Amino acid sequence: MDSSIITIILALIAVMIAWKVFKGIVKTIALVVILIGAAAFVFGGLG
């Protein structure tokens, strides 16, 4: 369970960084990739 919490926290930090750094469609793609990756890891797709 600890790795899930850490993954969620890291995903939130990555989303905040992407929100500040990227603009337009690149921002949208970056956010989707971050969230899909975190969800796949937490729910067993990758980990």
N, C-alpha and C positions, 0 to 999 in steps of 0.2 A: 504494500500500500504506500510505503514511503516513496518509492520510485514514481508512482503515479502523481503524487502531490508535487514532487520536484519537477516532473515533466510539465505539469500544468503551470507552475510558477515560471519555468523557463519559457514556455509558449507565450505567456502573458507579457513577459519582458521583451521577447522577440516581436510580438505584435506592436508594443509601444514604440520600439525602435523603428520598425517598418513604417509605422504611421507617421513618424517624424521625418524619415529619410526619403521615402518614395512618394511619388505623385501619380495621379491618374490611374490608368489601367495597370501599371506596374505595381502600384500599391495594392490593388485588388488581388492581383495574381499572387503577390507575396503573402498577403494575409490568408488567402485560401490554402496555399501550400503549407504554411505554418500550422494552421488549424487542422488540416487533414493529417499531417504528420503526427501532431500531438495526439489526436484522437485515435489514430491507428496504433500508436505505441501504447497508449493507456488501455485501450480496449482489446489488445492482444494481436493486432494485425502484424506488428513489426517486432514486438518484444515478447 
